[in-house]
Every structure is written in structure tokens, then in C-alpha cells.
Amino acid sequence: MEYVCKKKKNKSGTISVPIIDKSDGYNVIKTVGSSSDEKEVGRLARKAEEIIRTSGGQLIEGK
């Protein structure tokens, strides 16, 4: 599995931080959170990267 963390701008102006599985297209596995505060978005991105690092490739969609 190839997991990546992205920052996605929403229509509401907030930024979501999903974990994406790119091994077979573009599937959102988990959304870590969203915020309009840039510092919080950075914290969420770091949390997503940590989840990816510690998952050992075993993330399950929606969990």
C-alpha cells in the first residue's frame, strides 16, 4: 500500500487532512481532521504522517 497525506481545501474555506491510498487510484482511507487555522492544519498533517509511519501498511478504510 502507498499511503500519503494531503491537504484539501473545502468549499467552506477549511482545509481537510485525509490519508490517501494511492496504490490503486485515489482512495481516502481516513480523514484525520479539518481546520481553518494553519497551525492546526500543520498539527493534523503531522498526526496523519505519524499514523502512516506507525501503521505498517495496515490502514483499513474508514477506521
Protein Blocks (a to p, Z undefined) as FASTA:
>chain_A
ZZdddddddfkopacdddddfknojadfbdfbdcfbfklmmmmmmmmmmmmmmnnopace
hZZ
